[in-house]
Amino acid sequence: MKKIWVFGKVYDLFSMPLQDIKKDIETRVKDFVNVDIPVTIDVNDKYVGIAFHRGLNEKLCVGSYLEYDTWLLTGEGYNGFVPVYSFGSIAHFPNMLYYIDENDFLKSYKKNFDYYCNT
């Protein structure tokens, strides 16, 4: 059974068609950010790739993720959702970008995946 955890929800790739998963994620993301953000899901024998196709006018830093992008992947903040393994709250200041270290994010994401998909 192959499962994915995206935007705060577990999806079983064998029991739900990919198109339905994609539409569900897009609907929930639009409800959260009030903008249509197309999603692509690529499944093969070795991995599942998920891409959110959104306009980007921010500087990318190698080895880190924009905090906003981590929210799209985890669903943090959607209907008050906070993943079990979170980065903790950061004091936010208006009009500032925040970056999350790639290794820290991936460790946390993997722990959340195990927690939500294997319970």
QUIDA-V604702 format. One line per field, one symbol per residue. ss: DSSP state (H for helix, E for strand, - for the rest). psi: psi as a letter, one per 40 degrees, with the letter a starting at -180 (. if undefined). A space follows every 50 residues. Layout:
BEGIN
ss=???
psi=???
END
This chain:
BEGIN
ss=--EEEE--EEEE-----HHHHHHHHHHHHHHHH----EEEEEE----EEE EEE----------EEEHHHHHHHH---HHH------------------EE EHHHHHHHHHHHHHHHH--
psi=hhiihhfeihhheeehidddddddddddddddefihhihhhhhaddihhh hhgiihfihihheiihddddddddehehfehhidgieiihhiiifiihih hdddddddddddddddee.
END
